[in-house]
Amino acid sequence: MALLEQQWVTVQQKTFTKWLNAKVKPRDVAVNDLVTDLADGVILIHLLEILGNESLGRYASKPKLRVQRFENVNKALDFITGRGVHMTNIGAEDVVDGNRKIILGLIWTLILRFTISDINEEGMTAKEGL
C-alpha cells in the first residue's frame, strides 16, 4: 500500500508542478521541484499575484535568511485566508521545511479556489456541474 501511495504523491506532484508552471510562466519563473522551489515563498507570491490579479506588496525577492522565507510564506498564506479560503494545519514552517503532503494540499486548495471555482457551466459552478 505504501508503494501505491508514493506513486500517487508523485503523480500529484508532477501534475501540480505543470499547473503551477503554466500559471507563473508570464513572470519568467519556473518550478522544477515543488517542495524546494516553494520553500522561500517567492514563487508562491508570484502565483497568488497572478491568480488574485493584484499585488501582495513588498516581499523579500531574494530571501537569504530563514526568517525572510517565513515572512514571504506568511504573506502568501495571509493573502489566501484573506480571500476566505479556510486552511487547517498549514503553516509557514510546513512550506519552508518542505512538508510534501502539506504543500500538495495547499496547491490543490489553490486549484480548487482560484481555478475550478471560476469555471461556470450554464450558470453553475464546476462543483455543482459535477
Backbone atoms as SQL, in Angstrom:
CREATE TABLE atoms (id INTEGER PRIMARY KEY, chain TEXT, resi INTEGER, resn TEXT, atom TEXT, x REAL, y REAL, z REAL);
INSERT INTO atoms VALUES
  (1, 'A', 1, 'MET', 'N', 0.826, -1.203, 0.000),
  (2, 'A', 1, 'MET', 'CA', 0.000, 0.000, 0.000),
  (3, 'A', 1, 'MET', 'C', 0.863, 1.256, 0.000),
  (4, 'A', 2, 'ALA', 'N', 1.999, 1.204, 0.683),
  (5, 'A', 2, 'ALA', 'CA', 2.869, 2.371, 0.750),
  (6, 'A', 2, 'ALA', 'C', 3.412, 2.735, -0.624),
  (7, 'A', 3, 'LEU', 'N', 3.697, 1.748, -1.443),
  (8, 'A', 3, 'LEU', 'CA', 4.194, 1.999, -2.796),
  (9, 'A', 3, 'LEU', 'C', 3.135, 2.709, -3.633),
  (10, 'A', 4, 'LEU', 'N', 1.884, 2.251, -3.517),
  (11, 'A', 4, 'LEU', 'CA', 0.792, 2.881, -4.251),
  (12, 'A', 4, 'LEU', 'C', 0.602, 4.333, -3.822),
  (13, 'A', 5, 'GLU', 'N', 0.700, 4.588, -2.530),
  (14, 'A', 5, 'GLU', 'CA', 0.573, 5.952, -2.018),
  (15, 'A', 5, 'GLU', 'C', 1.713, 6.833, -2.537),
  (16, 'A', 6, 'GLN', 'N', 2.922, 6.303, -2.546),
  (17, 'A', 6, 'GLN', 'CA', 4.069, 7.065, -3.045),
  (18, 'A', 6, 'GLN', 'C', 3.909, 7.384, -4.521),
  (19, 'A', 7, 'GLN', 'N', 3.387, 6.433, -5.299),
  (20, 'A', 7, 'GLN', 'CA', 3.155, 6.676, -6.725),
  (21, 'A', 7, 'GLN', 'C', 2.113, 7.780, -6.907),
  (22, 'A', 8, 'TRP', 'N', 1.074, 7.764, -6.071),
  (23, 'A', 8, 'TRP', 'CA', 0.027, 8.773, -6.156),
  (24, 'A', 8, 'TRP', 'C', 0.575, 10.160, -5.823),
  (25, 'A', 9, 'VAL', 'N', 1.411, 10.245, -4.805),
  (26, 'A', 9, 'VAL', 'CA', 2.035, 11.510, -4.429),
  (27, 'A', 9, 'VAL', 'C', 2.900, 12.021, -5.574),
  (28, 'A', 10, 'THR', 'N', 3.637, 11.136, -6.219),
  (29, 'A', 10, 'THR', 'CA', 4.491, 11.522, -7.349),
  (30, 'A', 10, 'THR', 'C', 3.654, 12.053, -8.509),
  (31, 'A', 11, 'VAL', 'N', 2.543, 11.389, -8.805),
  (32, 'A', 11, 'VAL', 'CA', 1.649, 11.847, -9.882),
  (33, 'A', 11, 'VAL', 'C', 1.083, 13.219, -9.548),
  (34, 'A', 12, 'GLN', 'N', 0.621, 13.393, -8.314),
  (35, 'A', 12, 'GLN', 'CA', 0.100, 14.696, -7.888),
  (36, 'A', 12, 'GLN', 'C', 1.164, 15.774, -8.019),
  (37, 'A', 13, 'GLN', 'N', 2.365, 15.476, -7.576),
  (38, 'A', 13, 'GLN', 'CA', 3.426, 16.470, -7.605),
  (39, 'A', 13, 'GLN', 'C', 3.740, 16.889, -9.041),
  (40, 'A', 14, 'LYS', 'N', 3.812, 15.945, -9.946),
  (41, 'A', 14, 'LYS', 'CA', 4.081, 16.274, -11.357),
  (42, 'A', 14, 'LYS', 'C', 2.940, 17.096, -11.949),
  (43, 'A', 15, 'THR', 'N', 1.716, 16.701, -11.668),
  (44, 'A', 15, 'THR', 'CA', 0.550, 17.404, -12.198),
  (45, 'A', 15, 'THR', 'C', 0.473, 18.835, -11.655),
  (46, 'A', 16, 'PHE', 'N', 0.634, 18.971, -10.359),
  (47, 'A', 16, 'PHE', 'CA', 0.559, 20.299, -9.747),
  (48, 'A', 16, 'PHE', 'C', 1.713, 21.188, -10.190),
  (49, 'A', 17, 'THR', 'N', 2.889, 20.599, -10.415),
  (50, 'A', 17, 'THR', 'CA', 4.037, 21.367, -10.905),
  (51, 'A', 17, 'THR', 'C', 3.752, 21.917, -12.297),
  (52, 'A', 18, 'LYS', 'N', 3.165, 21.089, -13.154),
  (53, 'A', 18, 'LYS', 'CA', 2.818, 21.548, -14.508),
  (54, 'A', 18, 'LYS', 'C', 1.787, 22.674, -14.450),
  (55, 'A', 19, 'TRP', 'N', 0.793, 22.526, -13.587),
  (56, 'A', 19, 'TRP', 'CA', -0.232, 23.569, -13.446),
  (57, 'A', 19, 'TRP', 'C', 0.403, 24.873, -12.970),
  (58, 'A', 20, 'LEU', 'N', 1.243, 24.770, -11.949),
  (59, 'A', 20, 'LEU', 'CA', 1.892, 25.953, -11.387),
  (60, 'A', 20, 'LEU', 'C', 2.783, 26.628, -12.430),
  (61, 'A', 21, 'ASN', 'N', 3.549, 25.845, -13.181),
  (62, 'A', 21, 'ASN', 'CA', 4.424, 26.422, -14.210),
  (63, 'A', 21, 'ASN', 'C', 3.617, 27.122, -15.297),
  (64, 'A', 22, 'ALA', 'N', 2.467, 26.564, -15.650),
  (65, 'A', 22, 'ALA', 'CA', 1.622, 27.216, -16.656),
  (66, 'A', 22, 'ALA', 'C', 1.125, 28.570, -16.143),
  (67, 'A', 23, 'LYS', 'N', 0.852, 28.655, -14.848),
  (68, 'A', 23, 'LYS', 'CA', 0.344, 29.905, -14.271),
  (69, 'A', 23, 'LYS', 'C', 1.430, 30.969, -14.122),
  (70, 'A', 24, 'VAL', 'N', 2.638, 30.576, -13.714),
  (71, 'A', 24, 'VAL', 'CA', 3.689, 31.569, -13.432),
  (72, 'A', 24, 'VAL', 'C', 4.587, 31.854, -14.638),
  (73, 'A', 25, 'LYS', 'N', 4.320, 31.229, -15.754),
  (74, 'A', 25, 'LYS', 'CA', 5.151, 31.427, -16.948),
  (75, 'A', 25, 'LYS', 'C', 5.317, 32.901, -17.331),
  (76, 'A', 26, 'PRO', 'N', 4.261, 33.727, -17.240),
  (77, 'A', 26, 'PRO', 'CA', 4.438, 35.148, -17.588),
  (78, 'A', 26, 'PRO', 'C', 5.466, 35.885, -16.729),
  (79, 'A', 27, 'ARG', 'N', 5.784, 35.370, -15.562),
  (80, 'A', 27, 'ARG', 'CA', 6.753, 36.010, -14.658),
  (81, 'A', 27, 'ARG', 'C', 8.181, 35.522, -14.901),
  (82, 'A', 28, 'ASP', 'N', 8.385, 34.667, -15.881),
  (83, 'A', 28, 'ASP', 'CA', 9.702, 34.099, -16.183),
  (84, 'A', 28, 'ASP', 'C', 10.314, 33.374, -14.989),
  (85, 'A', 29, 'VAL', 'N', 9.490, 32.644, -14.264),
  (86, 'A', 29, 'VAL', 'CA', 9.975, 31.768, -13.206),
  (87, 'A', 29, 'VAL', 'C', 9.440, 30.369, -13.502),
  (88, 'A', 30, 'ALA', 'N', 10.142, 29.382, -13.004),
  (89, 'A', 30, 'ALA', 'CA', 9.713, 28.005, -13.233),
  (90, 'A', 30, 'ALA', 'C', 9.970, 27.168, -11.993),
  (91, 'A', 31, 'VAL', 'N', 9.156, 26.141, -11.842),
  (92, 'A', 31, 'VAL', 'CA', 9.277, 25.219, -10.724),
  (93, 'A', 31, 'VAL', 'C', 9.779, 23.885, -11.266),
  (94, 'A', 32, 'ASN', 'N', 10.868, 23.416, -10.702),
  (95, 'A', 32, 'ASN', 'CA', 11.376, 22.086, -11.044),
  (96, 'A', 32, 'ASN', 'C', 10.971, 21.080, -9.978),
  (97, 'A', 33, 'ASP', 'N', 11.122, 21.481, -8.719),
  (98, 'A', 33, 'ASP', 'CA', 10.744, 20.647, -7.586),
  (99, 'A', 33, 'ASP', 'C', 9.789, 21.460, -6.715),
  (100, 'A', 34, 'LEU', 'N', 8.555, 21.022, -6.687),
  (101, 'A', 34, 'LEU', 'CA', 7.501, 21.748, -5.975),
  (102, 'A', 34, 'LEU', 'C', 7.885, 22.028, -4.524),
  (103, 'A', 35, 'VAL', 'N', 8.510, 21.068, -3.874),
  (104, 'A', 35, 'VAL', 'CA', 8.819, 21.186, -2.451),
  (105, 'A', 35, 'VAL', 'C', 9.928, 22.210, -2.199),
  (106, 'A', 36, 'THR', 'N', 11.019, 22.113, -2.925),
  (107, 'A', 36, 'THR', 'CA', 12.139, 23.021, -2.658),
  (108, 'A', 36, 'THR', 'C', 11.940, 24.393, -3.288),
  (109, 'A', 37, 'ASP', 'N', 11.296, 24.459, -4.437),
  (110, 'A', 37, 'ASP', 'CA', 11.158, 25.741, -5.132),
  (111, 'A', 37, 'ASP', 'C', 10.131, 26.677, -4.490),
  (112, 'A', 38, 'LEU', 'N', 9.225, 26.134, -3.681),
  (113, 'A', 38, 'LEU', 'CA', 8.253, 26.988, -2.993),
  (114, 'A', 38, 'LEU', 'C', 8.730, 27.385, -1.600),
  (115, 'A', 39, 'ALA', 'N', 9.833, 26.811, -1.144),
  (116, 'A', 39, 'ALA', 'CA', 10.277, 26.978, 0.237),
  (117, 'A', 39, 'ALA', 'C', 10.579, 28.417, 0.625),
  (118, 'A', 40, 'ASP', 'N', 10.994, 29.267, -0.326),
  (119, 'A', 40, 'ASP', 'CA', 11.303, 30.654, 0.030),
  (120, 'A', 40, 'ASP', 'C', 10.107, 31.592, -0.130),
  (121, 'A', 41, 'GLY', 'N', 9.001, 31.078, -0.651),
  (122, 'A', 41, 'GLY', 'CA', 7.775, 31.864, -0.768),
  (123, 'A', 41, 'GLY', 'C', 7.686, 32.759, -1.989),
  (124, 'A', 42, 'VAL', 'N', 8.772, 32.943, -2.723),
  (125, 'A', 42, 'VAL', 'CA', 8.775, 33.885, -3.848),
  (126, 'A', 42, 'VAL', 'C', 7.848, 33.421, -4.966),
  (127, 'A', 43, 'ILE', 'N', 7.985, 32.167, -5.388),
  (128, 'A', 43, 'ILE', 'CA', 7.135, 31.666, -6.475),
  (129, 'A', 43, 'ILE', 'C', 5.688, 31.585, -6.016),
  (130, 'A', 44, 'LEU', 'N', 5.468, 31.266, -4.759),
  (131, 'A', 44, 'LEU', 'CA', 4.112, 31.231, -4.214),
  (132, 'A', 44, 'LEU', 'C', 3.482, 32.623, -4.285),
  (133, 'A', 45, 'ILE', 'N', 4.243, 33.643, -3.983),
  (134, 'A', 45, 'ILE', 'CA', 3.740, 35.023, -4.078),
  (135, 'A', 45, 'ILE', 'C', 3.447, 35.374, -5.536),
  (136, 'A', 46, 'HIS', 'N', 4.345, 35.011, -6.445),
  (137, 'A', 46, 'HIS', 'CA', 4.088, 35.247, -7.872),
  (138, 'A', 46, 'HIS', 'C', 2.772, 34.579, -8.291),
  (139, 'A', 47, 'LEU', 'N', 2.600, 33.332, -7.897),
  (140, 'A', 47, 'LEU', 'CA', 1.388, 32.590, -8.248),
  (141, 'A', 47, 'LEU', 'C', 0.141, 33.297, -7.734),
  (142, 'A', 48, 'LEU', 'N', 0.154, 33.714, -6.479),
  (143, 'A', 48, 'LEU', 'CA', -1.020, 34.359, -5.889),
  (144, 'A', 48, 'LEU', 'C', -1.296, 35.720, -6.507),
  (145, 'A', 49, 'GLU', 'N', -0.256, 36.445, -6.870),
  (146, 'A', 49, 'GLU', 'CA', -0.466, 37.732, -7.545),
  (147, 'A', 49, 'GLU', 'C', -1.127, 37.517, -8.901),
  (148, 'A', 50, 'ILE', 'N', -0.760, 36.456, -9.588),
  (149, 'A', 50, 'ILE', 'CA', -1.367, 36.144, -10.881),
  (150, 'A', 50, 'ILE', 'C', -2.805, 35.668, -10.690),
  (151, 'A', 51, 'LEU', 'N', -3.018, 34.732, -9.775),
  (152, 'A', 51, 'LEU', 'CA', -4.361, 34.191, -9.542),
  (153, 'A', 51, 'LEU', 'C', -5.320, 35.253, -9.009),
  (154, 'A', 52, 'GLY', 'N', -4.815, 36.079, -8.090),
  (155, 'A', 52, 'GLY', 'CA', -5.658, 37.096, -7.472),
  (156, 'A', 52, 'GLY', 'C', -5.723, 38.391, -8.254),
  (157, 'A', 53, 'ASN', 'N', -4.876, 38.503, -9.270),
  (158, 'A', 53, 'ASN', 'CA', -4.840, 39.700, -10.119),
  (159, 'A', 53, 'ASN', 'C', -4.600, 40.970, -9.301),
  (160, 'A', 54, 'GLU', 'N', -3.716, 40.855, -8.316),
  (161, 'A', 54, 'GLU', 'CA', -3.340, 42.010, -7.502),
  (162, 'A', 54, 'GLU', 'C', -1.979, 41.778, -6.866),
  (163, 'A', 55, 'SER', 'N', -1.340, 42.856, -6.460),
  (164, 'A', 55, 'SER', 'CA', -0.026, 42.763, -5.836),
  (165, 'A', 55, 'SER', 'C', -0.166, 42.414, -4.360),
  (166, 'A', 56, 'LEU', 'N', 0.763, 41.615, -3.871),
  (167, 'A', 56, 'LEU', 'CA', 0.781, 41.299, -2.449),
  (168, 'A', 56, 'LEU', 'C', 1.655, 42.279, -1.680),
  (169, 'A', 57, 'GLY', 'N', 2.214, 43.254, -2.365),
  (170, 'A', 57, 'GLY', 'CA', 3.038, 44.249, -1.703),
  (171, 'A', 57, 'GLY', 'C', 4.494, 43.842, -1.674),
  (172, 'A', 58, 'ARG', 'N', 5.236, 44.483, -0.772),
  (173, 'A', 58, 'ARG', 'CA', 6.680, 44.226, -0.677),
  (174, 'A', 58, 'ARG', 'C', 6.958, 42.870, -0.049),
  (175, 'A', 59, 'TYR', 'N', 7.982, 42.227, -0.571),
  (176, 'A', 59, 'TYR', 'CA', 8.436, 40.966, -0.018),
  (177, 'A', 59, 'TYR', 'C', 9.916, 40.806, -0.356),
  (178, 'A', 60, 'ALA', 'N', 10.558, 39.857, 0.285),
  (179, 'A', 60, 'ALA', 'CA', 11.979, 39.600, 0.036),
  (180, 'A', 60, 'ALA', 'C', 12.098, 38.789, -1.252),
  (181, 'A', 61, 'SER', 'N', 12.513, 39.442, -2.342),
  (182, 'A', 61, 'SER', 'CA', 12.560, 38.757, -3.639),
  (183, 'A', 61, 'SER', 'C', 13.717, 37.762, -3.741),
  (184, 'A', 62, 'LYS', 'N', 14.737, 37.950, -2.921),
  (185, 'A', 62, 'LYS', 'CA', 15.858, 37.003, -2.870),
  (186, 'A', 62, 'LYS', 'C', 16.184, 36.702, -1.407),
  (187, 'A', 63, 'PRO', 'N', 15.297, 35.981, -0.743),
  (188, 'A', 63, 'PRO', 'CA', 15.493, 35.738, 0.685),
  (189, 'A', 63, 'PRO', 'C', 16.710, 34.863, 0.961),
  (190, 'A', 64, 'LYS', 'N', 17.546, 35.351, 1.812),
  (191, 'A', 64, 'LYS', 'CA', 18.747, 34.600, 2.194),
  (192, 'A', 64, 'LYS', 'C', 18.571, 33.970, 3.586),
  (193, 'A', 65, 'LEU', 'N', 17.840, 34.654, 4.433),
  (194, 'A', 65, 'LEU', 'CA', 17.645, 34.190, 5.801),
  (195, 'A', 65, 'LEU', 'C', 16.343, 33.412, 5.939),
  (196, 'A', 66, 'ARG', 'N', 16.333, 32.469, 6.863),
  (197, 'A', 66, 'ARG', 'CA', 15.128, 31.674, 7.117),
  (198, 'A', 66, 'ARG', 'C', 13.941, 32.562, 7.507),
  (199, 'A', 67, 'VAL', 'N', 14.205, 33.601, 8.290),
  (200, 'A', 67, 'VAL', 'CA', 13.124, 34.488, 8.708),
  (201, 'A', 67, 'VAL', 'C', 12.494, 35.195, 7.495),
  (202, 'A', 68, 'GLN', 'N', 13.290, 35.501, 6.479),
  (203, 'A', 68, 'GLN', 'CA', 12.745, 36.125, 5.269),
  (204, 'A', 68, 'GLN', 'C', 11.850, 35.140, 4.513),
  (205, 'A', 69, 'ARG', 'N', 12.238, 33.873, 4.494),
  (206, 'A', 69, 'ARG', 'CA', 11.394, 32.854, 3.861),
  (207, 'A', 69, 'ARG', 'C', 10.065, 32.744, 4.597),
  (208, 'A', 70, 'PHE', 'N', 10.137, 32.746, 5.936),
  (209, 'A', 70, 'PHE', 'CA', 8.920, 32.688, 6.743),
  (210, 'A', 70, 'PHE', 'C', 8.019, 33.891, 6.457),
  (211, 'A', 71, 'GLU', 'N', 8.598, 35.072, 6.374),
  (212, 'A', 71, 'GLU', 'CA', 7.804, 36.274, 6.099),
  (213, 'A', 71, 'GLU', 'C', 7.114, 36.174, 4.746),
  (214, 'A', 72, 'ASN', 'N', 7.827, 35.706, 3.732),
  (215, 'A', 72, 'ASN', 'CA', 7.239, 35.555, 2.402),
  (216, 'A', 72, 'ASN', 'C', 6.083, 34.559, 2.410),
  (217, 'A', 73, 'VAL', 'N', 6.315, 33.397, 3.002),
  (218, 'A', 73, 'VAL', 'CA', 5.273, 32.367, 3.021),
  (219, 'A', 73, 'VAL', 'C', 4.082, 32.835, 3.854),
  (220, 'A', 74, 'ASN', 'N', 4.336, 33.492, 4.982),
  (221, 'A', 74, 'ASN', 'CA', 3.229, 34.020, 5.789),
  (222, 'A', 74, 'ASN', 'C', 2.433, 35.065, 5.019),
  (223, 'A', 75, 'LYS', 'N', 3.101, 35.894, 4.238),
  (224, 'A', 75, 'LYS', 'CA', 2.407, 36.881, 3.411),
  (225, 'A', 75, 'LYS', 'C', 1.465, 36.167, 2.434),
  (226, 'A', 76, 'ALA', 'N', 1.955, 35.092, 1.824),
  (227, 'A', 76, 'ALA', 'CA', 1.143, 34.316, 0.892),
  (228, 'A', 76, 'ALA', 'C', -0.040, 33.658, 1.608),
  (229, 'A', 77, 'LEU', 'N', 0.220, 33.042, 2.748),
  (230, 'A', 77, 'LEU', 'CA', -0.850, 32.370, 3.485),
  (231, 'A', 77, 'LEU', 'C', -1.885, 33.371, 3.993),
  (232, 'A', 78, 'ASP', 'N', -1.440, 34.543, 4.411),
  (233, 'A', 78, 'ASP', 'CA', -2.377, 35.589, 4.853),
  (234, 'A', 78, 'ASP', 'C', -3.268, 36.035, 3.696),
  (235, 'A', 79, 'PHE', 'N', -2.693, 36.141, 2.509),
  (236, 'A', 79, 'PHE', 'CA', -3.479, 36.513, 1.328),
  (237, 'A', 79, 'PHE', 'C', -4.556, 35.461, 1.056),
  (238, 'A', 80, 'ILE', 'N', -4.169, 34.196, 1.151),
  (239, 'A', 80, 'ILE', 'CA', -5.120, 33.108, 0.882),
  (240, 'A', 80, 'ILE', 'C', -6.261, 33.136, 1.891),
  (241, 'A', 81, 'THR', 'N', -5.942, 33.239, 3.175),
  (242, 'A', 81, 'THR', 'CA', -7.001, 33.257, 4.186),
  (243, 'A', 81, 'THR', 'C', -7.830, 34.537, 4.078),
  (244, 'A', 82, 'GLY', 'N', -7.209, 35.630, 3.652),
  (245, 'A', 82, 'GLY', 'CA', -7.945, 36.875, 3.434),
  (246, 'A', 82, 'GLY', 'C', -8.961, 36.776, 2.317),
  (247, 'A', 83, 'ARG', 'N', -8.774, 35.817, 1.445),
  (248, 'A', 83, 'ARG', 'CA', -9.717, 35.570, 0.357),
  (249, 'A', 83, 'ARG', 'C', -10.825, 34.609, 0.773),
  (250, 'A', 84, 'GLY', 'N', -10.868, 34.283, 2.047),
  (251, 'A', 84, 'GLY', 'CA', -11.938, 33.424, 2.558),
  (252, 'A', 84, 'GLY', 'C', -11.674, 31.937, 2.382),
  (253, 'A', 85, 'VAL', 'N', -10.441, 31.577, 2.086),
  (254, 'A', 85, 'VAL', 'CA', -10.107, 30.167, 1.933),
  (255, 'A', 85, 'VAL', 'C', -9.705, 29.627, 3.295),
  (256, 'A', 86, 'HIS', 'N', -10.438, 28.623, 3.751),
  (257, 'A', 86, 'HIS', 'CA', -10.165, 28.039, 5.066),
  (258, 'A', 86, 'HIS', 'C', -9.067, 26.998, 4.921),
  (259, 'A', 87, 'MET', 'N', -7.987, 27.193, 5.656),
  (260, 'A', 87, 'MET', 'CA', -6.883, 26.238, 5.633),
  (261, 'A', 87, 'MET', 'C', -6.629, 25.759, 7.045),
  (262, 'A', 88, 'THR', 'N', -6.560, 24.463, 7.200),
  (263, 'A', 88, 'THR', 'CA', -6.260, 23.909, 8.513),
  (264, 'A', 88, 'THR', 'C', -4.926, 23.185, 8.448),
  (265, 'A', 89, 'ASN', 'N', -4.176, 23.317, 9.496),
  (266, 'A', 89, 'ASN', 'CA', -2.891, 22.637, 9.643),
  (267, 'A', 89, 'ASN', 'C', -1.867, 23.014, 8.575),
  (268, 'A', 90, 'ILE', 'N', -1.953, 24.226, 8.036),
  (269, 'A', 90, 'ILE', 'CA', -0.940, 24.689, 7.093),
  (270, 'A', 90, 'ILE', 'C', -0.293, 25.921, 7.691),
  (271, 'A', 91, 'GLY', 'N', 0.991, 25.820, 7.949),
  (272, 'A', 91, 'GLY', 'CA', 1.734, 26.950, 8.473),
  (273, 'A', 91, 'GLY', 'C', 2.948, 27.218, 7.612),
  (274, 'A', 92, 'ALA', 'N', 3.543, 28.379, 7.794),
  (275, 'A', 92, 'ALA', 'CA', 4.721, 28.749, 7.013),
  (276, 'A', 92, 'ALA', 'C', 5.839, 27.732, 7.179),
  (277, 'A', 93, 'GLU', 'N', 5.981, 27.195, 8.385),
  (278, 'A', 93, 'GLU', 'CA', 7.056, 26.232, 8.613),
  (279, 'A', 93, 'GLU', 'C', 6.897, 24.979, 7.752),
  (280, 'A', 94, 'ASP', 'N', 5.656, 24.594, 7.443),
  (281, 'A', 94, 'ASP', 'CA', 5.428, 23.427, 6.586),
  (282, 'A', 94, 'ASP', 'C', 5.982, 23.656, 5.186),
  (283, 'A', 95, 'VAL', 'N', 5.788, 24.844, 4.666),
  (284, 'A', 95, 'VAL', 'CA', 6.266, 25.165, 3.324),
  (285, 'A', 95, 'VAL', 'C', 7.778, 25.362, 3.337),
  (286, 'A', 96, 'VAL', 'N', 8.261, 26.143, 4.290),
  (287, 'A', 96, 'VAL', 'CA', 9.701, 26.429, 4.377),
  (288, 'A', 96, 'VAL', 'C', 10.495, 25.134, 4.605),
  (289, 'A', 97, 'ASP', 'N', 9.972, 24.241, 5.438),
  (290, 'A', 97, 'ASP', 'CA', 10.675, 22.996, 5.752),
  (291, 'A', 97, 'ASP', 'C', 10.409, 21.883, 4.738),
  (292, 'A', 98, 'GLY', 'N', 9.554, 22.136, 3.751),
  (293, 'A', 98, 'GLY', 'CA', 9.342, 21.180, 2.673),
  (294, 'A', 98, 'GLY', 'C', 8.454, 19.993, 3.005),
  (295, 'A', 99, 'ASN', 'N', 7.367, 20.213, 3.724),
  (296, 'A', 99, 'ASN', 'CA', 6.418, 19.134, 4.019),
  (297, 'A', 99, 'ASN', 'C', 5.599, 18.859, 2.746),
  (298, 'A', 100, 'ARG', 'N', 5.985, 17.785, 2.049),
  (299, 'A', 100, 'ARG', 'CA', 5.427, 17.469, 0.728),
  (300, 'A', 100, 'ARG', 'C', 3.893, 17.367, 0.742),
  (301, 'A', 101, 'LYS', 'N', 3.333, 16.622, 1.675),
  (302, 'A', 101, 'LYS', 'CA', 1.872, 16.429, 1.691),
  (303, 'A', 101, 'LYS', 'C', 1.130, 17.739, 1.952),
  (304, 'A', 102, 'ILE', 'N', 1.650, 18.547, 2.858),
  (305, 'A', 102, 'ILE', 'CA', 1.014, 19.833, 3.154),
  (306, 'A', 102, 'ILE', 'C', 1.098, 20.746, 1.935),
  (307, 'A', 103, 'ILE', 'N', 2.241, 20.766, 1.264),
  (308, 'A', 103, 'ILE', 'CA', 2.412, 21.615, 0.078),
  (309, 'A', 103, 'ILE', 'C', 1.478, 21.161, -1.037),
  (310, 'A', 104, 'LEU', 'N', 1.355, 19.854, -1.243),
  (311, 'A', 104, 'LEU', 'CA', 0.422, 19.351, -2.253),
  (312, 'A', 104, 'LEU', 'C', -1.013, 19.744, -1.900),
  (313, 'A', 105, 'GLY', 'N', -1.360, 19.656, -0.619),
  (314, 'A', 105, 'GLY', 'CA', -2.691, 20.072, -0.187),
  (315, 'A', 105, 'GLY', 'C', -2.927, 21.555, -0.411),
  (316, 'A', 106, 'LEU', 'N', -1.904, 22.361, -0.170),
  (317, 'A', 106, 'LEU', 'CA', -2.006, 23.803, -0.394),
  (318, 'A', 106, 'LEU', 'C', -2.242, 24.106, -1.868),
  (319, 'A', 107, 'ILE', 'N', -1.470, 23.470, -2.739),
  (320, 'A', 107, 'ILE', 'CA', -1.633, 23.707, -4.176),
  (321, 'A', 107, 'ILE', 'C', -3.005, 23.234, -4.633),
  (322, 'A', 108, 'TRP', 'N', -3.470, 22.092, -4.141),
  (323, 'A', 108, 'TRP', 'CA', -4.811, 21.606, -4.509),
  (324, 'A', 108, 'TRP', 'C', -5.877, 22.598, -4.049),
  (325, 'A', 109, 'THR', 'N', -5.715, 23.151, -2.870),
  (326, 'A', 109, 'THR', 'CA', -6.654, 24.162, -2.378),
  (327, 'A', 109, 'THR', 'C', -6.674, 25.370, -3.311),
  (328, 'A', 110, 'LEU', 'N', -5.503, 25.805, -3.776),
  (329, 'A', 110, 'LEU', 'CA', -5.425, 26.937, -4.699),
  (330, 'A', 110, 'LEU', 'C', -6.087, 26.602, -6.031),
  (331, 'A', 111, 'ILE', 'N', -5.881, 25.392, -6.505),
  (332, 'A', 111, 'ILE', 'CA', -6.528, 24.976, -7.760),
  (333, 'A', 111, 'ILE', 'C', -8.038, 25.014, -7.588),
  (334, 'A', 112, 'LEU', 'N', -8.534, 24.466, -6.494),
  (335, 'A', 112, 'LEU', 'CA', -9.985, 24.467, -6.251),
  (336, 'A', 112, 'LEU', 'C', -10.539, 25.878, -6.135),
  (337, 'A', 113, 'ARG', 'N', -9.849, 26.723, -5.374),
  (338, 'A', 113, 'ARG', 'CA', -10.370, 28.059, -5.092),
  (339, 'A', 113, 'ARG', 'C', -10.255, 29.010, -6.275),
  (340, 'A', 114, 'PHE', 'N', -9.114, 28.991, -6.951),
  (341, 'A', 114, 'PHE', 'CA', -8.865, 30.007, -7.953),
  (342, 'A', 114, 'PHE', 'C', -9.056, 29.529, -9.390),
  (343, 'A', 115, 'THR', 'N', -9.184, 28.237, -9.620),
  (344, 'A', 115, 'THR', 'CA', -9.352, 27.759, -10.982),
  (345, 'A', 115, 'THR', 'C', -10.704, 27.090, -11.155),
  (346, 'A', 116, 'ILE', 'N', -10.948, 26.032, -10.413),
  (347, 'A', 116, 'ILE', 'CA', -12.182, 25.276, -10.592),
  (348, 'A', 116, 'ILE', 'C', -13.402, 26.104, -10.195),
  (349, 'A', 117, 'SER', 'N', -13.301, 26.883, -9.126),
  (350, 'A', 117, 'SER', 'CA', -14.463, 27.656, -8.686),
  (351, 'A', 117, 'SER', 'C', -14.811, 28.770, -9.665),
  (352, 'A', 118, 'ASP', 'N', -13.862, 29.140, -10.542),
  (353, 'A', 118, 'ASP', 'CA', -14.124, 30.188, -11.510),
  (354, 'A', 118, 'ASP', 'C', -14.739, 29.671, -12.805),
  (355, 'A', 119, 'ILE', 'N', -14.763, 28.344, -12.959),
  (356, 'A', 119, 'ILE', 'CA', -15.335, 27.762, -14.175),
  (357, 'A', 119, 'ILE', 'C', -16.849, 27.698, -14.007),
  (358, 'A', 120, 'ASN', 'N', -17.557, 28.274, -14.944),
  (359, 'A', 120, 'ASN', 'CA', -19.014, 28.208, -14.894),
  (360, 'A', 120, 'ASN', 'C', -19.539, 27.456, -16.107),
  (361, 'A', 121, 'GLU', 'N', -20.467, 26.568, -15.859),
  (362, 'A', 121, 'GLU', 'CA', -21.109, 25.812, -16.919),
  (363, 'A', 121, 'GLU', 'C', -22.602, 26.035, -16.788),
  (364, 'A', 122, 'GLU', 'N', -23.166, 26.766, -17.723),
  (365, 'A', 122, 'GLU', 'CA', -24.602, 27.057, -17.716),
  (366, 'A', 122, 'GLU', 'C', -25.043, 27.651, -16.381),
  (367, 'A', 123, 'GLY', 'N', -24.278, 28.577, -15.872),
  (368, 'A', 123, 'GLY', 'CA', -24.642, 29.270, -14.654),
  (369, 'A', 123, 'GLY', 'C', -24.316, 28.522, -13.381),
  (370, 'A', 124, 'MET', 'N', -23.801, 27.313, -13.515),
  (371, 'A', 124, 'MET', 'CA', -23.445, 26.530, -12.330),
  (372, 'A', 124, 'MET', 'C', -21.931, 26.543, -12.177),
  (373, 'A', 125, 'THR', 'N', -21.473, 26.416, -10.947),
  (374, 'A', 125, 'THR', 'CA', -20.038, 26.270, -10.733),
  (375, 'A', 125, 'THR', 'C', -19.618, 24.877, -11.169),
  (376, 'A', 126, 'ALA', 'N', -18.340, 24.678, -11.312),
  (377, 'A', 126, 'ALA', 'CA', -17.839, 23.366, -11.722),
  (378, 'A', 126, 'ALA', 'C', -18.224, 22.290, -10.711),
  (379, 'A', 127, 'LYS', 'N', -18.188, 22.622, -9.425),
  (380, 'A', 127, 'LYS', 'CA', -18.570, 21.647, -8.418),
  (381, 'A', 127, 'LYS', 'C', -20.040, 21.239, -8.559),
  (382, 'A', 128, 'GLU', 'N', -20.899, 22.234, -8.792),
  (383, 'A', 128, 'GLU', 'CA', -22.324, 21.939, -8.963),
  (384, 'A', 128, 'GLU', 'C', -22.567, 21.124, -10.224),
  (385, 'A', 129, 'GLY', 'N', -21.792, 21.440, -11.274),
  (386, 'A', 129, 'GLY', 'CA', -21.950, 20.738, -12.540),
  (387, 'A', 129, 'GLY', 'C', -21.579, 19.270, -12.451),
  (388, 'A', 130, 'LEU', 'N', -20.689, 18.945, -11.489),
  (389, 'A', 130, 'LEU', 'CA', -20.314, 17.546, -11.311),
  (390, 'A', 130, 'LEU', 'C', -21.438, 16.808, -10.632);
